[in-house]
Structure formats: C-alpha cells, structure tokens
C-alpha cells in the first residue's frame, strides 16, 4: 500500500515535503517516525515532522 507520494520538494536548504495519499492515522504517523528514526540513527541528525 502506497502511503505517501513519490514526489518531494526542496523548501529550504534541507527541507523535504511528503504528501500523504490519504489522511493518515496516528498509527501510520508513528510507523513513519519509526522508519525515519531507523534511517537516520547513524547520522546524528534531528528532524521535525509537521502535520496539518
């Protein structure tokens, strides 16, 4: 199941925007956060996830 679009945009020097194909549940957002955490864990960087 495709949860987010393939497209992304550079909003600032390091910003990315992903659009959900449908309104996400809290469980889907938590799953996304876990995947982002896993992908970035060795980089030592921080991120902010914003929703409307």
N, CA, C and O of each residue as an XYZ file, in Angstrom:
208
protein
N       0.843     -1.175      0.000
C       0.000      0.000      0.000
C       0.885      1.233      0.000
O       1.800      1.354      0.814
N       0.612      2.121     -0.893
C       1.381      3.357     -1.017
C       0.814      4.399     -0.063
O      -0.335      4.817     -0.203
N       1.628      4.822      0.913
C       1.151      5.759      1.919
C       1.476      7.202      1.602
O       0.698      8.097      1.930
N       2.624      7.448      0.963
C       2.986      8.824      0.627
C       3.362      8.895     -0.843
O       3.699      7.884     -1.458
N       3.302     10.077     -1.391
C       3.617     10.272     -2.803
C       5.103     10.078     -3.066
O       5.919     10.142     -2.146
N       5.447      9.842     -4.319
C       6.846      9.701     -4.716
C       7.550     11.047     -4.763
O       8.777     11.114     -4.687
N       6.787     12.106     -4.887
C       7.404     13.420     -5.085
C       7.854     14.041     -3.772
O       7.294     13.775     -2.708
N       8.858     14.860     -3.876
C       9.324     15.662     -2.749
C       9.846     16.975     -3.309
O      10.184     17.073     -4.488
N       9.904     17.954     -2.471
C      10.332     19.277     -2.902
C      11.345     19.824     -1.919
O      11.273     19.564     -0.718
N      12.276     20.574     -2.437
C      13.190     21.299     -1.569
C      12.514     22.612     -1.200
O      12.294     23.464     -2.061
N      12.189     22.777      0.067
C      11.568     24.015      0.529
C      12.620     25.001      0.997
O      12.490     26.211      0.809
N      13.645     24.474      1.597
C      14.783     25.250      2.071
C      16.016     24.432      1.748
O      15.950     23.521      0.923
N      17.117     24.733      2.368
C      18.349     24.023      2.049
C      18.261     22.534      2.377
O      18.839     21.710      1.668
N      17.543     22.181      3.443
C      17.493     20.785      3.871
C      16.074     20.260      4.068
O      15.902     19.184      4.641
N      15.064     20.976      3.618
C      13.677     20.610      3.896
C      13.088     19.729      2.802
O      13.398     19.889      1.621
N      12.237     18.800      3.214
C      11.522     17.928      2.288
C      10.048     17.945      2.645
O       9.683     18.094      3.810
N       9.208     17.792      1.638
C       7.766     17.746      1.834
C       7.251     16.452      1.221
O       7.502     16.170      0.050
N       6.540     15.678      2.005
C       5.895     14.468      1.511
C       4.401     14.608      1.740
O       3.964     15.008      2.819
N       3.625     14.278      0.726
C       2.174     14.374      0.848
C       1.591     12.977      1.001
O       1.946     12.065      0.256
N       0.703     12.813      1.960
C       0.017     11.543      2.156
C      -1.016     11.360      1.057
O      -1.664     12.324      0.650
N      -1.179     10.129      0.571
C      -2.191      9.824     -0.433
C      -3.594      9.878      0.182
O      -4.579     10.135     -0.511
N      -3.668      9.633      1.492
C      -4.923      9.725      2.231
C      -4.601     10.221      3.634
O      -3.445     10.167      4.054
N      -5.590     10.697      4.360
C      -5.350     11.202      5.710
C      -4.802     10.066      6.577
O      -5.443      9.024      6.704
N      -3.622     10.259      7.174
C      -3.008      9.173      7.949
C      -3.621      9.034      9.342
O      -4.075     10.007      9.945
N      -3.618      7.814      9.823
C      -3.999      7.573     11.212
C      -2.773      7.839     12.077
O      -1.660      7.951     11.565
N      -2.976      7.939     13.376
C      -1.852      8.134     14.289
C      -0.885      6.951     14.186
O       0.328      7.140     14.275
N      -1.400      5.745     14.000
C      -0.551      4.556     13.866
C       0.354      4.672     12.637
O       1.520      4.283     12.693
N      -0.170      5.202     11.531
C       0.642      5.370     10.321
C       1.726      6.422     10.537
O       2.852      6.265     10.064
N       1.385      7.487     11.248
C       2.376      8.528     11.542
C       3.472      7.962     12.436
O       4.654      8.217     12.207
N       3.087      7.194     13.455
C       4.075      6.575     14.344
C       4.970      5.606     13.584
O       6.170      5.532     13.849
N       4.394      4.857     12.635
C       5.178      3.939     11.807
C       6.185      4.716     10.960
O       7.335      4.299     10.827
N       5.761      5.835     10.391
C       6.663      6.677      9.606
C       7.803      7.199     10.471
O       8.958      7.183     10.044
N       7.496      7.661     11.681
C       8.522      8.169     12.593
C       9.546      7.077     12.907
O      10.747      7.344     12.926
N       9.083      5.853     13.152
C      10.000      4.739     13.423
C      10.928      4.496     12.236
O      12.123      4.264     12.419
N      10.387      4.548     11.029
C      11.203      4.318      9.831
C      12.213      5.444      9.622
O      13.355      5.185      9.242
N      11.808      6.678      9.864
C      12.733      7.810      9.749
C      13.830      7.689     10.796
O      15.007      7.883     10.494
N      13.441      7.365     12.040
C      14.427      7.190     13.111
C      15.456      6.130     12.742
O      16.653      6.329     12.952
N      15.006      5.017     12.198
C      15.911      3.929     11.817
C      16.852      4.377     10.694
O      18.047      4.082     10.725
N      16.311      5.083      9.714
C      17.125      5.522      8.579
C      18.176      6.554      8.983
O      19.252      6.600      8.387
N      17.879      7.381      9.986
C      18.772      8.480     10.358
C      19.609      8.212     11.604
O      20.415      9.058     11.990
N      19.439      7.059     12.240
C      20.057      6.825     13.550
C      21.571      6.980     13.556
O      22.125      7.451     14.549
N      22.252      6.606     12.498
C      23.714      6.687     12.467
C      24.236      8.057     12.032
O      25.443      8.295     12.063
N      23.352      8.947     11.633
C      23.775     10.257     11.131
C      23.841     11.322     12.215
O      24.482     12.356     12.030
N      23.189     11.080     13.335
C      23.201     12.052     14.424
C      22.464     13.341     14.105
O      22.769     14.389     14.674
N      21.498     13.273     13.200
C      20.769     14.489     12.852
C      19.397     14.498     13.521
O      18.930     13.477     14.026
N      18.775     15.645     13.516
C      17.455     15.839     14.104
C      16.480     16.216     12.999
O      16.878     16.730     11.954
N      15.208     15.958     13.238
C      14.196     16.340     12.259
C      12.917     16.730     12.981
O      12.726     16.427     14.158
N      12.057     17.401     12.254
C      10.743     17.776     12.762
C       9.698     17.269     11.789
O       9.814     17.474     10.581
N       8.692     16.617     12.306
C       7.584     16.130     11.495
C       6.378     17.001     11.808
O       5.957     17.103     12.961
N       5.826     17.626     10.775
C       4.672     18.511     10.977
C       3.486     17.980     10.189
O       3.643     17.489      9.071
N       2.308     18.081     10.772
C       1.074     17.721     10.080
C       0.106     18.886     10.187
O       0.254     19.758     11.043
N      -0.877     18.891      9.317
C      -1.900     19.941      9.367
C      -2.900     19.612     10.440
O      -3.849     20.367     10.652
